[in-house]
Amino acid sequence: MAKEKPLWRRCAFRLCLLSAALLFCLQLTLQLRRSWASRDSQEQAGRLSSSSPAGWPRAPALQQLLPGVHPLPGVHLPPGHSRPPAASRRQVTYLRSSRRDGEAELGCCPPRESTHRKFRWHIDLQPWASPSQSLNEEAMRFLKYISTTQISCNHLVPSGLTSESGNTKKPWSICLDEKFNLAHQIQNKRCRLYSLGLSNEDTDFELSMAKDGCEVHRFDPSIKSAHVQESQRLWFHRLSIDWRDPHPAIAINKLHSNTKKLGTILNEFGHNKVDVLKADLESAEWKILENLILEDVLEQIGQLVFELHLHWPGFEIGGNDSSVVRFWYSLLKELELKDFRLFHTYKDLSKPQRFLKKELFNASSCYILSWVNMRWKQEEKKVHEHK
């Protein structure tokens, strides 16, 4: 009688058989996947190539649609067609607008050449005022810049200098020279004013502009109701203008206040232009002004009237004092590059005379500056010439 094999040998033999079977299945699976992938790739390349219009070169479609992708195995460029350079392989699709060329919305700003905006991530800082990068040199350059008008305004309206009660008010000055068209817009009841404030009770400027025929929207987070229409042309909105939109992951009911960027509000309200943008934002004006520059919202604004605060750097502005002043100066130079020209400057002597928390340079902690968009003037002239 044959002697029975030990148990461990039988287990080892079965384990070897099982391992061999698993290895065979794994190899078979890999070969099938490779075969399927190659077949699908060739079929997709064939479909894309066959869908090209007549007369087009039968180059691999994926190579045209996806720059940088190498040709599929077995697919070759046709004779006489070399691989196009990387810069020319990108396909661009254009959508036809339903608005006719030259057709402008009623009351809108002059037609622009393109509505596509190229957002930027940071402004271009101006060179230092001196190699020493001293606060004194930076401050003197900046203060001279905000104290010197760049163009003259023959019909300057310093609205709000004195209220009906006789109290001195801030001069929110606008320019009504005919060449800037604001007077024409007011006369035809087509002007629009945006007023950005933070719990400011001084609304004489807004009331005066609404009385003169402007559509006035005041944004103030302290307002009790979401939207209030005070009169036929005056609205109050419980909105705070910020330099960023709320994070989409944060529920609206958990936000401390309803804050949005100005560009977002313009889109939501359906407003393509603002004739006058007035802002009194208690040091938030620097970051908001930066946002308007980076997102190219300025082209939709005719005149700017901003209160600038110099007693501290402002929200989310870091660096030493020299760097802060250089940043302020660079922002205002960006306005100049956008063809905004300073036509009025006001030094508020009623405020503390402090500059970055120091009593220096005989500077006030508060200035009110007014700019006009020269591009509107030039484009308005072209529009009238074509009519």
KEKE-3310 file (N, C-alpha, C; in steps of 0.2 Angstrom, whole numbers, plus 5000, padded with zeros to 4 digits):
npx = (5004:5003:5012:5005:5006:5014:5005:5009:5015:5005:4998:5007:5008:4995:4995:5004:4998:4987:4993:4999:4988:4982:4992:4992:4979:4980:4989:4982:4972:4978:4983:4971:4966:4976:4974:4960:4961:4970:4962:4951:4957:4962:4950:4943:4952:4950:4937:4937:4946:4939:4928:4932:4931:4929:4943:4952:4967:4971:4976:4980:4967:4966:4979:4978:4968:4972:4985:5002:5000:5006:5006:4994:4998:5001:4995:4998:5005:4999:5007:5017:5012:5018:5022:5012:5018:5019:5012:5002:4993:4982:4964:4951:4935:4922:4908:4894:4887:4871:4868:4868:4882:4889:4878:4871:4867:4853:4857:4869:4887:4900:4902:4912:4928:4930:4922:4929:4938:4954:4959:4970:4983:4991:4996:5007:5021:5028:5044:5056:5056:5068:5085:5088:5076:5068:5056:5054:5057:5048:5035:5035:5035:5022:5013:5014:5010:4996:4991:4992:4983:4979:4972:4962:4946:4933:4919:4917:4909:4907:4899:4890:4898:4892:4879:4861:4859:4869:4881:4898:4901:4908:4917:4912:4917:4912:4914:4907:4910:4907:4914:4916:4904:4895:4887:4878:4872:4866:4856:4848:4842:4849:4860:4870:4873:4884:4886:4897:4897:4900:4890:4888:4881:4880:4872:4869:4875:4871:4857:4856:4861:4851:4840:4843:4842:4848:4851:4852:4861:4864:4876:4876:4880:4874:4860:4843:4834:4834:4833:4829:4818:4820:4815:4810:4821:4831:4839:4842:4854:4857:4871:4888:4903:4916:4933:4933:4923:4911:4916:4911:4908:4903:4888:4875:4867:4876:4885:4893:4889:4882:4892:4900:4910:4912:4911:4904:4891:4888:4886:4875:4865:4863:4870:4879:4887:4893:4891:4896:4906:4906:4915:4917:4925:4932:4946:4946:4946:4958:4961:4949:4950:4961:4956:4946:4955:4963:4953:4948:4937:4936:4934:4921:4917:4914:4918:4927:4926:4934:4937:4952:4961:4975:4980:4984:4990:4979:4967:4973:4985:5002:5019:5033:5033:5038:5036:5022:5018:5023:5016:5003:5005:5008:4996:4988:4995:4992:4979:4981:4987:4976:4970:4963:4961:4967:4956:4952:4957:4956:4961:4958:4956:4950:4951:4962:4979:4989:5000:5002:5001:5009:5015:5019:5026:5017:5004:4987:4976:4966:4960:4951:4949:4946:4943:4943:4937:4946:4945:4932:4928:4935:4930:4916:4917:4920:4909:4899:4904:4902:4888)
npy = (4994:5011:5024:5038:5055:5068:5081:5094:5094:5092:5104:5114:5110:5113:5126:5131:5128:5136:5149:5150:5150:5162:5171:5168:5173:5186:5191:5188:5197:5210:5210:5210:5223:5231:5229:5233:5247:5251:5249:5257:5270:5271:5271:5282:5292:5290:5294:5308:5312:5309:5318:5330:5345:5345:5346:5350:5346:5329:5328:5321:5322:5324:5329:5342:5347:5345:5352:5347:5334:5318:5310:5296:5279:5271:5281:5293:5309:5316:5316:5329:5338:5345:5344:5356:5371:5373:5385:5387:5377:5378:5378:5389:5394:5404:5413:5420:5435:5441:5454:5468:5474:5489:5492:5500:5499:5508:5522:5518:5517:5523:5512:5498:5491:5478:5465:5457:5453:5453:5447:5453:5448:5455:5472:5483:5488:5504:5511:5514:5529:5534:5527:5524:5520:5527:5533:5546:5551:5543:5547:5561:5561:5555:5563:5575:5571:5568:5581:5589:5594:5586:5590:5604:5609:5618:5619:5616:5607:5608:5599:5598:5606:5615:5612:5613:5617:5624:5618:5613:5602:5587:5590:5583:5583:5585:5585:5595:5599:5601:5593:5581:5575:5572:5582:5582:5569:5570:5580:5574:5564:5552:5548:5539:5535:5528:5526:5522:5518:5518:5517:5531:5546:5557:5562:5571:5574:5563:5565:5577:5574:5564:5573:5581:5572:5560:5543:5535:5525:5519:5511:5503:5494:5496:5498:5494:5487:5476:5481:5498:5510:5526:5537:5542:5541:5537:5524:5513:5501:5486:5482:5478:5484:5475:5469:5456:5442:5433:5417:5403:5391:5395:5397:5409:5413:5412:5422:5437:5450:5455:5455:5460:5461:5475:5473:5462:5466:5475:5467:5459:5468:5472:5483:5492:5503:5517:5533:5541:5537:5536:5535:5532:5524:5521:5517:5505:5508:5507:5493:5490:5499:5493:5481:5485:5490:5478:5469:5476:5485:5498:5504:5505:5516:5533:5545:5546:5549:5549:5546:5546:5538:5540:5538:5525:5510:5503:5490:5474:5477:5476:5477:5488:5506:5513:5504:5503:5516:5517:5507:5513:5525:5518:5512:5524:5528:5518:5521:5533:5527:5520:5531:5540:5556:5567:5580:5587:5591:5589:5593:5588:5597:5596:5584:5573:5577:5567:5555:5539:5535:5545:5562:5569:5578:5588:5583:5578:5566:5563:5564:5570:5565:5568:5561:5560:5550:5549:5542:5540:5552:5553:5542:5545:5556:5550:5542:5552:5557:5547:5547)
npz = (5000:4995:5002:5010:5005:5015:5024:5023:5010:5001:5003:4999:4986:4981:4983:4974:4962:4963:4963:4951:4942:4946:4941:4928:4924:4928:4918:4906:4908:4908:4895:4887:4891:4886:4872:4870:4874:4864:4852:4855:4855:4842:4835:4840:4835:4821:4820:4823:4813:4802:4803:4799:4789:4772:4762:4772:4780:4784:4798:4814:4824:4838:4840:4836:4844:4857:4862:4863:4865:4860:4844:4840:4842:4826:4819:4807:4801:4786:4770:4766:4776:4789:4807:4816:4824:4842:4846:4837:4837:4845:4845:4843:4847:4842:4848:4842:4845:4850:4849:4838:4829:4835:4841:4856:4873:4880:4888:4891:4893:4881:4867:4869:4862:4865:4876:4883:4897:4904:4918:4931:4943:4951:4954:4945:4953:4956:4952:4966:4975:4978:4979:4992:4997:5007:5019:5019:5006:4999:5004:5001:4987:4985:4992:4985:4973:4975:4978:4967:4953:4938:4926:4921:4927:4921:4925:4939:4952:4968:4976:4992:5000:5009:5020:5021:5034:5037:5041:5039:5025:5017:5002:4988:4974:4957:4939:4927:4914:4897:4888:4894:4896:4907:4911:4900:4902:4914:4911:4902:4910:4912:4919:4931:4947:4959:4976:4989:5005:5023:5036:5035:5038:5030:5017:5008:4996:4988:4988:4982:4969:4965:4964:4954:4943:4942:4943:4957:4968:4983:4993:5008:5023:5035:5033:5037:5029:5015:5002:4998:4992:4991:4985:4968:4961:4969:4978:4992:4997:5006:5006:5007:4999:4994:4991:4987:4983:4993:5000:4992:4999:5011:5020:5016:5027:5037:5035:5041:5036:5020:5008:4993:4977:4967:4954:4953:4958:4948:4937:4942:4944:4931:4926:4915:4915:4926:4929:4939:4953:4969:4985:5002:5012:5024:5025:5018:5005:4998:4995:4988:4977:4971:4967:4957:4948:4945:4940:4929:4930:4929:4917:4915:4922:4924:4932:4946:4964:4978:4995:5003:5015:5026:5039:5043:5036:5030:5026:5025:5020:5019:5025:5027:5032:5021:5010:5010:5007:4994:4988:4988:4980:4968:4965:4962:4951:4942:4940:4932:4921:4916:4910:4918:4925:4937:4943:4954:4971:4988:5004:5020:5033:5045:5050:5060:5059:5054:5047:5043:5057:5062:5065:5053:5039:5037:5034:5031:5038:5029:5013:4999:4983:4965:4950:4932:4918:4904:4893:4891:4886:4874:4867:4867:4858:4846:4844:4841:4830:4821:4819)
capx = (5000:5007:5012:5002:5011:5013:5000:5012:5017:4999:4996:5011:5007:4989:4996:5008:4993:4983:4997:5000:4982:4981:4996:4989:4973:4982:4993:4977:4968:4982:4984:4965:4965:4980:4971:4954:4964:4973:4957:4947:4961:4962:4943:4942:4956:4947:4931:4939:4949:4934:4923:4935:4928:4932:4949:4956:4972:4969:4981:4977:4962:4968:4985:4975:4963:4976:4992:5007:4999:5009:5001:4993:5001:4998:4992:5004:5003:4999:5013:5017:5010:5023:5018:5012:5021:5014:5008:4997:4989:4976:4958:4947:4928:4919:4901:4891:4883:4864:4868:4871:4888:4888:4871:4873:4861:4851:4860:4876:4893:4902:4903:4919:4930:4929:4919:4933:4942:4959:4961:4977:4984:4994:4997:5014:5024:5032:5051:5057:5057:5076:5089:5088:5070:5067:5050:5053:5056:5041:5030:5035:5032:5015:5009:5015:5005:4989:4990:4993:4978:4982:4968:4957:4939:4930:4913:4918:4903:4909:4893:4890:4902:4888:4872:4856:4859:4875:4887:4902:4901:4914:4916:4912:4917:4912:4916:4902:4912:4903:4918:4916:4897:4891:4881:4873:4869:4861:4851:4844:4840:4852:4866:4869:4878:4885:4889:4899:4898:4900:4887:4889:4874:4880:4869:4867:4877:4866:4850:4856:4861:4845:4836:4845:4840:4853:4849:4857:4861:4869:4877:4878:4878:4870:4853:4839:4831:4839:4833:4824:4818:4818:4812:4809:4828:4836:4839:4847:4855:4861:4877:4895:4907:4922:4938:4933:4916:4911:4917:4904:4907:4900:4881:4873:4865:4882:4889:4891:4886:4882:4898:4902:4914:4908:4910:4898:4885:4886:4883:4869:4860:4863:4872:4885:4891:4892:4894:4900:4907:4909:4917:4919:4925:4936:4952:4945:4946:4964:4960:4944:4953:4966:4951:4944:4961:4965:4947:4947:4930:4937:4932:4914:4916:4916:4921:4929:4927:4936:4940:4958:4963:4982:4982:4987:4991:4973:4965:4977:4991:5008:5026:5035:5030:5040:5033:5015:5017:5025:5010:4998:5007:5008:4989:4986:4998:4988:4973:4983:4988:4969:4968:4960:4965:4964:4954:4951:4960:4954:4964:4953:4960:4946:4953:4969:4985:4993:5002:5004:5001:5015:5014:5024:5025:5011:4999:4981:4974:4961:4960:4946:4951:4941:4946:4938:4940:4947:4943:4925:4928:4938:4925:4910:4918:4920:4902:4895:4906:4899:4881)
capy = (5000:5017:5028:5044:5061:5073:5086:5100:5094:5093:5111:5117:5109:5116:5134:5133:5128:5142:5155:5150:5151:5169:5174:5168:5177:5193:5192:5189:5204:5216:5210:5212:5230:5235:5228:5237:5254:5253:5249:5263:5276:5272:5272:5289:5296:5290:5298:5315:5314:5309:5323:5337:5348:5344:5351:5351:5341:5324:5327:5318:5327:5325:5333:5349:5349:5345:5354:5344:5327:5315:5306:5290:5273:5269:5287:5297:5315:5315:5318:5336:5341:5344:5346:5363:5373:5373:5391:5387:5371:5379:5379:5394:5394:5411:5413:5426:5439:5442:5461:5470:5478:5496:5494:5501:5499:5514:5525:5514:5520:5522:5505:5496:5487:5471:5465:5452:5456:5449:5449:5452:5446:5461:5479:5484:5493:5509:5511:5518:5536:5535:5521:5523:5518:5530:5535:5553:5552:5540:5552:5568:5560:5553:5569:5580:5568:5569:5588:5592:5592:5585:5593:5609:5608:5624:5619:5611:5607:5605:5597:5596:5610:5617:5609:5618:5619:5628:5614:5611:5595:5585:5592:5577:5587:5582:5590:5596:5602:5598:5588:5575:5572:5570:5587:5580:5563:5573:5584:5569:5559:5546:5547:5534:5537:5523:5528:5517:5521:5513:5520:5538:5550:5563:5559:5577:5573:5558:5568:5582:5571:5561:5578:5583:5568:5554:5536:5535:5518:5520:5504:5504:5488:5497:5499:5489:5483:5474:5486:5503:5515:5532:5542:5540:5540:5535:5517:5511:5494:5484:5478:5481:5483:5472:5467:5449:5439:5428:5410:5399:5386:5398:5399:5416:5415:5412:5428:5443:5455:5454:5458:5458:5465:5480:5470:5457:5470:5478:5461:5457:5474:5473:5490:5492:5509:5521:5539:5544:5532:5540:5530:5534:5517:5521:5513:5499:5510:5505:5486:5490:5502:5488:5476:5488:5490:5471:5466:5481:5488:5505:5506:5506:5522:5540:5549:5544:5553:5544:5548:5542:5538:5540:5537:5519:5507:5501:5483:5469:5480:5474:5480:5494:5512:5515:5500:5505:5523:5515:5504:5519:5528:5514:5512:5530:5528:5514:5525:5537:5522:5519:5537:5544:5562:5571:5587:5591:5588:5592:5591:5589:5600:5595:5577:5573:5578:5561:5551:5532:5536:5550:5569:5571:5580:5592:5579:5576:5559:5562:5568:5568:5566:5567:5559:5559:5545:5553:5537:5541:5559:5552:5538:5549:5560:5546:5540:5558:5558:5542:5548)
capz = (5000:4995:5008:5009:5006:5021:5023:5020:5003:4998:5003:4995:4979:4979:4983:4968:4957:4963:4961:4943:4939:4947:4937:4921:4924:4928:4912:4901:4909:4905:4887:4885:4892:4881:4866:4870:4874:4857:4847:4856:4853:4834:4832:4841:4830:4815:4820:4823:4807:4796:4804:4797:4783:4765:4760:4778:4781:4789:4803:4819:4827:4845:4840:4835:4849:4863:4861:4867:4865:4854:4839:4843:4838:4820:4815:4804:4797:4779:4766:4764:4781:4795:4813:4817:4830:4848:4847:4832:4837:4849:4842:4846:4845:4844:4849:4839:4850:4847:4848:4832:4830:4836:4845:4863:4877:4881:4893:4892:4891:4874:4865:4869:4857:4867:4882:4887:4902:4906:4925:4933:4950:4956:4951:4944:4958:4953:4955:4972:4974:4979:4980:4999:4999:5013:5020:5018:4999:4996:5006:4998:4981:4985:4994:4979:4968:4977:4979:4961:4948:4931:4921:4924:4926:4921:4928:4945:4956:4974:4980:4998:5004:5015:5020:5023:5041:5038:5044:5033:5023:5013:4995:4983:4968:4950:4934:4922:4908:4891:4885:4898:4894:4912:4911:4895:4904:4919:4908:4899:4915:4910:4923:4936:4953:4964:4982:4993:5012:5029:5041:5035:5038:5026:5011:5004:4989:4984:4987:4977:4962:4963:4963:4947:4938:4942:4946:4963:4972:4989:4996:5015:5026:5041:5031:5040:5024:5009:4997:5000:4987:4995:4980:4962:4958:4975:4981:4997:4997:5012:5003:5008:4994:4996:4986:4986:4984:4999:4998:4990:5004:5017:5019:5016:5033:5042:5034:5046:5032:5013:5005:4986:4974:4963:4947:4954:4959:4942:4933:4945:4943:4924:4924:4911:4916:4931:4928:4945:4958:4975:4990:5008:5015:5030:5024:5013:4998:4994:4992:4983:4971:4968:4964:4951:4943:4942:4936:4924:4931:4929:4910:4916:4927:4921:4936:4953:4969:4983:5001:5005:5022:5027:5046:5044:5029:5027:5027:5022:5016:5024:5024:5031:5030:5014:5005:5010:5003:4987:4985:4987:4974:4962:4963:4959:4944:4938:4937:4927:4915:4913:4907:4923:4927:4943:4942:4960:4977:4994:5010:5025:5039:5051:5053:5063:5054:5055:5042:5045:5064:5064:5064:5048:5032:5037:5030:5034:5038:5025:5007:4994:4976:4960:4943:4926:4914:4898:4887:4889:4882:4867:4864:4865:4852:4840:4843:4838:4823:4816:4819)
cpx = (5004:5006:5009:5007:5009:5008:5003:5014:5011:4997:5000:5010:5000:4990:5000:5003:4989:4986:4998:4994:4980:4985:4994:4983:4975:4985:4987:4973:4972:4983:4977:4964:4969:4977:4965:4956:4966:4967:4953:4951:4961:4955:4941:4946:4953:4941:4932:4942:4944:4929:4926:4932:4932:4937:4953:4961:4970:4974:4977:4973:4964:4974:4983:4972:4967:4983:4997:5006:5002:5004:5000:4997:4998:4995:4998:5001:5003:5005:5012:5015:5015:5019:5018:5015:5016:5010:5002:4992:4983:4970:4954:4940:4925:4912:4899:4886:4876:4864:4871:4878:4886:4882:4873:4866:4859:4854:4867:4882:4895:4904:4911:4921:4929:4926:4923:4938:4948:4961:4968:4977:4987:4995:5005:5017:5028:5039:5051:5058:5065:5079:5089:5082:5067:5059:5049:5053:5050:5035:5029:5033:5025:5011:5009:5010:4998:4987:4990:4988:4982:4978:4964:4950:4936:4923:4913:4912:4905:4903:4894:4895:4898:4881:4867:4856:4865:4881:4891:4902:4907:4912:4917:4911:4916:4913:4910:4904:4909:4907:4918:4909:4893:4885:4876:4869:4864:4855:4846:4841:4843:4858:4865:4875:4878:4889:4890:4901:4898:4897:4888:4882:4874:4878:4867:4869:4873:4859:4850:4857:4855:4840:4837:4844:4844:4849:4854:4856:4867:4869:4880:4876:4874:4862:4849:4836:4836:4839:4827:4824:4815:4814:4812:4816:4833:4834:4844:4848:4859:4866:4883:4899:4914:4927:4938:4925:4917:4913:4911:4903:4903:4893:4880:4871:4870:4886:4887:4888:4886:4887:4899:4906:4909:4907:4904:4892:4883:4883:4876:4863:4859:4865:4879:4889:4889:4895:4898:4900:4910:4910:4920:4919:4930:4942:4952:4945:4952:4963:4954:4946:4957:4961:4948:4949:4962:4959:4945:4939:4930:4934:4924:4912:4918:4920:4922:4929:4928:4939:4946:4960:4971:4984:4985:4987:4984:4973:4970:4982:4997:5014:5027:5032:5032:5037:5025:5014:5019:5019:5004:4999:5006:5000:4986:4989:4995:4982:4975:4985:4982:4966:4963:4964:4962:4963:4953:4954:4958:4958:4960:4957:4956:4948:4960:4974:4990:4994:5005:5006:5007:5013:5019:5022:5020:5005:4993:4980:4969:4961:4954:4948:4946:4945:4941:4941:4940:4945:4936:4924:4930:4933:4919:4911:4917:4913:4898:4898:4903:4892:4879)
cpy = (5006:5021:5035:5050:5065:5078:5093:5100:5095:5100:5115:5117:5113:5124:5136:5133:5135:5149:5155:5152:5159:5173:5174:5172:5185:5195:5193:5195:5210:5216:5212:5220:5234:5235:5233:5245:5256:5254:5255:5270:5277:5273:5280:5294:5296:5294:5305:5317:5314:5315:5330:5339:5346:5349:5352:5345:5336:5323:5324:5323:5329:5329:5340:5351:5349:5346:5350:5336:5324:5311:5299:5285:5272:5275:5291:5304:5313:5318:5326:5341:5340:5346:5353:5365:5374:5379:5391:5381:5372:5381:5384:5394:5401:5410:5420:5429:5441:5450:5463:5474:5486:5498:5494:5501:5506:5517:5522:5519:5519:5515:5504:5491:5479:5470:5459:5455:5451:5452:5448:5450:5451:5467:5479:5490:5498:5509:5515:5525:5538:5528:5519:5520:5521:5532:5542:5554:5549:5545:5558:5567:5559:5559:5574:5577:5569:5576:5592:5589:5591:5588:5599:5607:5615:5625:5614:5612:5604:5604:5595:5600:5613:5615:5615:5620:5623:5625:5613:5604:5594:5587:5586:5581:5583:5587:5590:5599:5597:5592:5581:5571:5571:5575:5585:5574:5566:5576:5579:5563:5552:5544:5542:5535:5530:5526:5523:5520:5516:5518:5528:5541:5555:5560:5565:5577:5568:5561:5573:5579:5567:5567:5581:5579:5562:5549:5535:5528:5519:5513:5505:5498:5489:5498:5493:5484:5481:5479:5491:5508:5521:5537:5539:5538:5538:5528:5517:5503:5491:5479:5482:5479:5480:5471:5460:5447:5434:5421:5406:5393:5388:5400:5406:5418:5415:5418:5434:5449:5452:5458:5456:5463:5470:5477:5465:5460:5473:5473:5459:5462:5475:5480:5489:5498:5513:5528:5542:5538:5536:5535:5534:5528:5516:5516:5507:5501:5508:5498:5486:5493:5497:5483:5479:5489:5483:5468:5471:5483:5495:5508:5507:5512:5528:5544:5546:5549:5549:5548:5544:5543:5536:5538:5530:5515:5505:5493:5479:5472:5480:5478:5485:5500:5514:5511:5501:5511:5521:5512:5509:5522:5524:5513:5518:5531:5524:5517:5530:5533:5520:5525:5541:5550:5565:5578:5591:5587:5592:5589:5593:5591:5598:5588:5578:5573:5573:5557:5544:5533:5541:5557:5571:5574:5585:5589:5578:5569:5558:5567:5566:5570:5565:5566:5559:5554:5548:5548:5538:5547:5557:5547:5541:5553:5556:5544:5546:5559:5553:5543:5552)
cpz = (5000:5001:5006:5010:5012:5019:5020:5013:4999:4998:4999:4988:4976:4979:4977:4962:4957:4961:4954:4940:4940:4942:4930:4920:4923:4921:4906:4902:4906:4898:4884:4885:4887:4874:4865:4870:4867:4852:4848:4854:4845:4832:4834:4836:4823:4814:4819:4816:4801:4797:4801:4790:4777:4764:4766:4778:4786:4794:4809:4823:4834:4845:4839:4841:4856:4862:4866:4868:4859:4850:4842:4839:4832:4816:4813:4801:4790:4775:4765:4770:4787:4801:4814:4823:4835:4848:4842:4832:4841:4845:4846:4843:4847:4843:4846:4844:4846:4846:4842:4834:4830:4840:4852:4867:4879:4888:4895:4890:4884:4873:4866:4864:4859:4874:4886:4891:4904:4913:4927:4940:4954:4951:4950:4949:4954:4956:4962:4971:4974:4980:4988:5002:5006:5013:5018:5010:4996:4998:5003:4991:4981:4987:4989:4974:4969:4978:4973:4956:4942:4925:4925:4922:4926:4924:4934:4950:4963:4978:4987:5003:5010:5015:5022:5030:5042:5040:5037:5032:5018:5005:4990:4977:4961:4945:4928:4916:4902:4888:4888:4898:4900:4913:4906:4898:4910:4916:4905:4903:4914:4914:4928:4941:4957:4970:4987:5000:5017:5035:5041:5034:5033:5019:5006:4997:4985:4983:4982:4970:4960:4961:4956:4942:4937:4945:4951:4967:4977:4992:5003:5019:5033:5039:5034:5035:5018:5004:4998:4994:4990:4991:4973:4959:4963:4978:4986:4997:5003:5009:5005:5002:4996:4990:4984:4987:4990:4996:4997:4995:5010:5016:5020:5023:5039:5041:5039:5042:5024:5010:4998:4983:4969:4957:4947:4954:4952:4937:4936:4944:4936:4922:4921:4912:4923:4930:4933:4950:4964:4981:4996:5012:5021:5030:5020:5006:4994:4991:4987:4976:4967:4964:4957:4946:4940:4938:4930:4924:4929:4922:4910:4920:4923:4925:4943:4958:4975:4989:5003:5012:5023:5034:5047:5037:5026:5027:5022:5018:5021:5022:5028:5028:5023:5009:5005:5006:4995:4984:4984:4981:4968:4960:4960:4952:4940:4935:4931:4920:4912:4911:4912:4925:4933:4942:4948:4966:4983:5001:5016:5032:5046:5054:5056:5058:5056:5048:5044:5053:5066:5062:5059:5042:5031:5033:5034:5034:5033:5019:5003:4987:4971:4954:4938:4921:4907:4892:4886:4885:4875:4863:4862:4859:4846:4839:4839:4831:4818:4815:4813)
residu = (MET:ALA:LYS:GLU:LYS:PRO:LEU:TRP:ARG:ARG:CYS:ALA:PHE:ARG:LEU:CYS:LEU:LEU:SER:ALA:ALA:LEU:LEU:PHE:CYS:LEU:GLN:LEU:THR:LEU:GLN:LEU:ARG:ARG:SER:TRP:ALA:SER:ARG:ASP:SER:GLN:GLU:GLN:ALA:GLY:ARG:LEU:SER:SER:SER:SER:PRO:ALA:GLY:TRP:PRO:ARG:ALA:PRO:ALA:LEU:GLN:GLN:LEU:LEU:PRO:GLY:VAL:HIS:PRO:LEU:PRO:GLY:VAL:HIS:LEU:PRO:PRO:GLY:HIS:SER:ARG:PRO:PRO:ALA:ALA:SER:ARG:ARG:GLN:VAL:THR:TYR:LEU:ARG:SER:SER:ARG:ARG:ASP:GLY:GLU:ALA:GLU:LEU:GLY:CYS:CYS:PRO:PRO:ARG:GLU:SER:THR:HIS:ARG:LYS:PHE:ARG:TRP:HIS:ILE:ASP:LEU:GLN:PRO:TRP:ALA:SER:PRO:SER:GLN:SER:LEU:ASN:GLU:GLU:ALA:MET:ARG:PHE:LEU:LYS:TYR:ILE:SER:THR:THR:GLN:ILE:SER:CYS:ASN:HIS:LEU:VAL:PRO:SER:GLY:LEU:THR:SER:GLU:SER:GLY:ASN:THR:LYS:LYS:PRO:TRP:SER:ILE:CYS:LEU:ASP:GLU:LYS:PHE:ASN:LEU:ALA:HIS:GLN:ILE:GLN:ASN:LYS:ARG:CYS:ARG:LEU:TYR:SER:LEU:GLY:LEU:SER:ASN:GLU:ASP:THR:ASP:PHE:GLU:LEU:SER:MET:ALA:LYS:ASP:GLY:CYS:GLU:VAL:HIS:ARG:PHE:ASP:PRO:SER:ILE:LYS:SER:ALA:HIS:VAL:GLN:GLU:SER:GLN:ARG:LEU:TRP:PHE:HIS:ARG:LEU:SER:ILE:ASP:TRP:ARG:ASP:PRO:HIS:PRO:ALA:ILE:ALA:ILE:ASN:LYS:LEU:HIS:SER:ASN:THR:LYS:LYS:LEU:GLY:THR:ILE:LEU:ASN:GLU:PHE:GLY:HIS:ASN:LYS:VAL:ASP:VAL:LEU:LYS:ALA:ASP:LEU:GLU:SER:ALA:GLU:TRP:LYS:ILE:LEU:GLU:ASN:LEU:ILE:LEU:GLU:ASP:VAL:LEU:GLU:GLN:ILE:GLY:GLN:LEU:VAL:PHE:GLU:LEU:HIS:LEU:HIS:TRP:PRO:GLY:PHE:GLU:ILE:GLY:GLY:ASN:ASP:SER:SER:VAL:VAL:ARG:PHE:TRP:TYR:SER:LEU:LEU:LYS:GLU:LEU:GLU:LEU:LYS:ASP:PHE:ARG:LEU:PHE:HIS:THR:TYR:LYS:ASP:LEU:SER:LYS:PRO:GLN:ARG:PHE:LEU:LYS:LYS:GLU:LEU:PHE:ASN:ALA:SER:SER:CYS:TYR:ILE:LEU:SER:TRP:VAL:ASN:MET:ARG:TRP:LYS:GLN:GLU:GLU:LYS:LYS:VAL:HIS:GLU:HIS:LYS)
# end
